[in-house]
Amino acid sequence: MLDLALTGFLLGMLVMGLKRPFIWVLAYLYVDIFAPQRMSYGILAAIQPSLIVFVLSVLGWLTLDHKASNKFSWRQGLILALLVYCGITTLFADFPDHAADKWSWVWKSLLFAAFLPMTLGSRLRIEGAALTMVLAAGAIIIDGGIKTATGGGGYGELHLFVNNNTGLYEGSTLSAVAISIIPLALWLARYGTIFPTDARVKLFTAGLVFACLLIPVGTAARTGLVCAGLLGLMMLRSVKRRGLYIGLIAAGAMIAIPLLPSSYTNRMNTINNAKADESASTRLAVWAWTIDYAGSHPFGGGFDAFRGDQLNFKVERADTDSTAVGTQAKETKDKARAYHSSYFEMLGEQGWPGLIMWLTLQLSGLVQLQMLRRKLKGSQDPGDISDRALATALQEGQVVYLLGAAFVGIAFQPFIFMLIGLQIALVAQVRKRQAADNTLPAAPPPAAFTSPQQPSAQA
């Protein structure tokens, strides 16, 4: 039944796209985020729905959709430049087979990110894309939140719709994304027009935000904890009653901490001592290896170049063999360990040129959104207020991602590149609207008031 439901839902979207080609764009967002083909044992598993919907969305826009869309921006050009560069490094990769496997989905992620803003030529379309992304990711997050609340979870033990440790179904990745979409979900609840912003929408949003906060607990991912802390600080910029906001967070933490499972609190305690945690020690060793590797391979080693690493590091252990209190360092060797950081992932795989392009793409988005926020500050126009709030939400989500990316190898995560597409479209929309306002003819000045002539006294 599940297989039939998933197939029927996707088929329905494809049929509706014959009349409204933009629905194919939304269908691609749904398929690439939720990945229904991984849950299917029938038609969806036998075909490649992501590739099919990708082709339909591009062809539909080229042939059937209207072209009153956004102009091509330099950030889209940078995405395409990064795409070409990654293609070149794949041809000369240290591990060609593994590099080809990663390239098979990275090229779609980058190409669609460059294409998406071209289809988002109106506020309604931007909202539709944001809503589809939140709901598609929210389905996974709500599933994980329910299982966490009912006693499931644990590091590597939170089983979602599928037992597949890739994409958003990987624990640390899902934790970072879950926290990063909270601002976008709150924006939809307050300013959305597709669904009325009534009590039902607000109740659902509250439940989704709660599930997002449960995901770091269910996955026992330390990344999610630091991301949640950063988001809490960033949201101080936009809340009106900061004292009440801080008080509610403090009260919530005091209530929640005693209820957290010991497995979660024990894992979070390892943040204070990286040397005593083998996972953290391994990351530090991989990062040191990557810096040395980039010294001899400045243009990177292609996707999955980490498979050539050879690691030697020390892990501090409590000394239980003697009566003296202390620790002893254990020599540990490892190899072919992943980067566990998007920054080092880019450095090792794409070298310094790739890292610079990636950082430019990320940081320029934060700058553009901040400039947009300042430009719209103080405006009483409802559209400007909504756009400024969306810029704030996208900026907060981007900063949370950049922090989470320091500890997870998600440099090419499709969801994040979709957020970049939303950023580009929002900036283009505001510029287009303001340019149209500036070209409107000025209203004629009011006619000077003249009092009627008084009748002559001689008359």
N, C-alpha and C positions, 0 to 999 in steps of 0.2 A: 504493500500500500504506500509506503514512504517513497519507493521508487517511482510509482505512478504519479504521486502528488508532486514530486520534484520535477518530473518530466512534463507534466501538464502545466505547471506554473510557468516554466521557462518557455514552453511552446506557446502559451497564451501571450507572453510578452513579445515573442517573435511575430505573432500574427498581428498584434496591435501596432507593431512597428511598420507594417505595410501602409498604414494611414498616417502615423506619426513616427517618422524615422528616428527622432530623438530617443524614443523608447529603446531602440537598440543600443544606444549609448548607455542608458541606465541598466539594460540587461547585462552589458559587459561588466559594469561596476559590480553588479550582484554576483555574477558568475566568478569573477576574479577574486572577490573577497570571501564570499560564503563557500565557494567551491562545491556545489551540489554533486558534481561528478564523482567526488571521493566517497559519497554516501550511496551511490547508485551501484547496482549490480546488473543493470540492463542497458538501455540505450545510451544514457549519459556516460556510462563507463566505457562504452565501446567507441564513442566518437570523441572529438576534442571540442567541447562546447565553447571554451574560451577563445580558441582560434576562430571558430565559425562566427561567433557573435562579434569578435573584433573586426573581421572582414565586413560583416553586414553593417556595422556602425560606420565604418569609413566609407563604404560604397553608398550607404543610405544618405550620408551627409553630402557626398559629391554629386549624387544624381537626383535625389528627391527632396532634400531639405533646403530651406531657404538659406541664402548666404548673407543675410544681414547679421553677420557675426563679428567677432573681434579681429583686430589686425594682429598679424604675427609679431610677437615681441622678441626682444633679444634674449630673454630667459628661455623661451622655447627654442631659439637657435642654439643656446648653450646646452640644452638637453640633447638636441640632435648631434652636437659636436661630441658630447660625452658618449652617445650611442655609437658613433663612428669610431671613436678611440677605443672603446671596449671591444668592438668588432675586430680591430687590428690586433689588440693584445691577445684576443682569443686565437687568432691564426698562429701566433708564436708562443702559445702558452706552455708552461712547464709540464702540465698534465693535460694533454689535448682532449682526452675523452671526458674527463670531469669538467673541464672548461666548457665543452660543447653542451653538456647537460645544463649547466647554469645559464649559458647564453640562450638556451631555448626558451626561457621565460623572461630573462632580463630585457631582451630586445623589445618584447611586447610592452613591458612595464614602462620603458623609456619612451617608446614611440607613442603609446597611448597618452602619456603625460604631456607630450608636446602637442598632440592632436586634440585633447579634451577641451582646452580653452577656446578653440575655434568653434565648438558646438554650443558653448555657454554664452550666447549673445544677449541674454536677458536675465533679469533678477529671478524670474520664475524658474528658469532652467538651472541657475546656480543653486537655488533652493532645492530643486528636484534632485540634482546630483548629490548635494549634501545629505538630504534625507535618505536617499538610497544607500549611501555609504554608511550612515549611522545605523540604519535598520539592518543591513546585511552583517555588519560587524556586531551589532547588538544582539542578533540571534545567537551568535557563538558566545558572547559575553553573558547573556542571560542564562544560557544553558550551564556555563561554568559557575555563575553565581548561585544558581539553585543547588547545584551539586555541592558547592562549598558550604552553603548554609545548612545543608542536611547532613553534614559530617564527612563529606568526601574531600578529596584534595590531598595535597602533599607534593613535595618536590618530585616532579616526573610522574605523579600518580593521578593528576586531575584529567580524567578521560572525558573529552568533549564529544561532539557528534561522531567524530572518527578518531581512531587511535593512530594519528598520523602526525609526526613531529616536524611538520613543515608549514611554511606560511604562517597564517594567524593561529594555527593550531599548535604552535610551539609556545611553551609557557612564558618565557621571558619576553618574546615578541608580543604575545597577546597582552601581557601586563602593561607594556609600554604603550601600545595602541589603545588599550582600554582607558587609560588615564588621559591620553592625548585627545580623545574624542569627547570628553566630558564638556568642555566649553562649547563645542559645536552642537551637542545635544541640547544644552541649555539655551543656546541662541535659537534653535528651531522651536523650542517650547515657548519662547517669549515673542519671537518675531515671525514665526512661520505663518504662511498663508494657505498651504496645501491642506493641512489639518487645522481646524480652528483651535486657537490657543485657550481652550476651556479647561475645566477641572480634570477631564479624562486625560488630555494630553499632558498636563502637568503631573498627574499621578503616575502615568507611564514613565515620564522622564525621571521622576524621583526614583522609581524602581530601577530604571536603567543605570542611573548614576550610582545607586547603591550596589548594583551588580558589578559595575566597573571597579568600585573600591574593594569588592570582595575578591576580584580576580588575583591581585597580588598575594592575597592570603591563600587562596586555593592552589595557586601554582608555587607558593613559597619562593617567589622570585624577588630577590633583593632589589632588582631594577625597579619594580613597581613601587616599592616603598619610597625610594628616593624621588621617583617621578611624582608620586602623590604629594610629597612634601613640597616640592618645587611648585606644583600647580596651586597648592594652597596659598603659598606666598604670592604668586603672580596675581591671583584673583583679588588680592587686596587692592589692586589698582582700580577696580571697577565697582566694588561693593560700596553701597552708600553708608551703611552702619558698620564701620570696621570693628568697633568694640563688641557689638553683638556677634559679628562673624567670628572673631577670635574666640569669644566665649563659647560659642556653639562647637567650634572645632575642639577646644580644650575639653569640654564636657563629653563630646563624642569619643575622644581618645581615652578619657578616664573610664568610660563605660566599656569600650571595646577591648582594651588591652587585657583585662582579666579574663575575657571570654576567648581570647585567641588560643589556638592549640599550641602545646609546648613545642611541637616540631617546627612550627613557624617562628616562634620567638627564639628558639635555639639557633635557627639558621640566620635570623636577622642579627643576632649577637656577633656573628662572624664578621660583620662589617667593620667592627672596631679593631680587629686583628687579622689583617690579610695574610700575614706570614703563617698563621696557625691554620688557615683554611687552604686545603690543597687546590680547590677550584680557583681561588683568587691567586694563589702562588703560580699556578699554571698560566693564568692570564698574563701576569707580569712577565713571566719567562717568554711567552709568545710575543708580547709586545717588544721586548728587548731584541728578540730574534728578528722581528719584522724590520726594526730600525736598521740593524746590521745588513739585512737582506736588501733593503732599499739603497744602501750605500753602494752595493755592487750591481744592483738592478734598478736604476733610477726610473725606468719606464715600466716597472712591475713585471710580474711573472704570469699574468693572466689569471682567470678565475681559478679558485681553489689552489693557489700557489702555496698555501700553508701546509699542504701535504708533504712538502719537502723539509719541514722544520725538524730539528733535533734539539731537544731541550734537556738541560741539566739545572736543577734548582733545589733549594732546600725548603723543607716544611718544618716548622717548630712544633714539637710534640711535648706534652707534659711528661716529665721524668718520673715514672712510677716504679723504677727499679731501685731507687734509693730513698732514704728518709729525708734527704734535703729537698726543699721546695725549689723547683726550677724547671727549665725546659731543655730539651735537646733537639738539635737540628738533624733532620733525617734527609739524606741525599736521595733525590728522586730523579728518575729519567723518564722521558716521554717523547713521543714523536707524532707528527701529523695531527697536531691539535689545532682546532679552529681559532680564529683571531679573537672572538668574543668582544669585538669592538668594531663599529662601522668605520671609524677613522683609520684604524690599522688595517682593516679589510681593504679599504681603498688604497692605502699606501702600498700594501703588499701585492695586491692584484693589479692595480692600475698605475702604480708609481706616483711620483710627485706631480706630473701633469694631471692625472686623473683625480688625485686628491684635491688639487687646487681648483679644478673645474667643479667638483662636487661641493666643496666648501663655498665657492662663489655662488653657486646656485642656492644653497641653503641660506647663507647669511644675507644675500641680496633680497630674499623674500622677507626677512625680518625688517630690513631697512625700508623696503617699499611699503609694508604694512604700517610701520610706525609713521612714515610720512603721510600715508592716507589717513591715519587716525588724527594726526595734527591738523590736516587740511579740513576734516569734517568736524573738528571740535567746535562746539558752540552753536552749530547749526540746529535750527528747530524744525527743519524739513524731516518728515517721517522717514523718507527714503535714506537721507543722510544718516539719521540716527541708527537705522537698521544696518546700513553698510558699515558704519564705524564699529558697531557691536560685532559684526561678522569679522571685520579685520582684527579686532581684539581676540576673538575666539580662535581664528586661524593662527594668529601669532602665538598665543599661549600653547596651542597644540603643537606648533613647530618647535618651540623652545623645549617642551616636555620631550618631544621625540629626540632632539639633539642631545639631551641629557641621557635618555635611555640608550641612544645609539653608542654612547661611550662604553657601554658594558654588553651590548648585543650586536652581533653582525647582521644588521638590517639596513645596510647602505642602499640596497636596491629594492626594499620592501614596496610592493605595488601600492599599498594603501597610502603610504607617505607621499609617493609621487602623485597620487590622485589629489591629496591635499595641496600640493604645489600647483596642480592644475587649477584648483579652485582659487588659489591666491592670485594667479595670473589673470584669471577671468574677472575676479572682483576688481582688481586694479584697473583693468581695461574698461570695465563697465562704468566705473566712477568717472574716469577720464572722458569717456564718450558722452556721458550725460552732462558733465560740466561744459564740454565743448559745445554741445547742442544748446545749452542755456546761454552761452556767450554769443552765439550767432543769432539769437532771437532779436528781432527789431525792438529798439527801445520804445517804451510807451511814450506817446506824445505828452509834452508838458501840459498841465491843466491851464485852461484859458484864464487870462487875467480878469479879475472881477472888476466890473465897471458899474457904477451906480447909474440908474436911469436918469436921464436929463430932467431936471426940474422945470416945470412950465415957467415961462417968462412972466415976470411981474407985470409987464406991460400988456400981456395978452388979454 
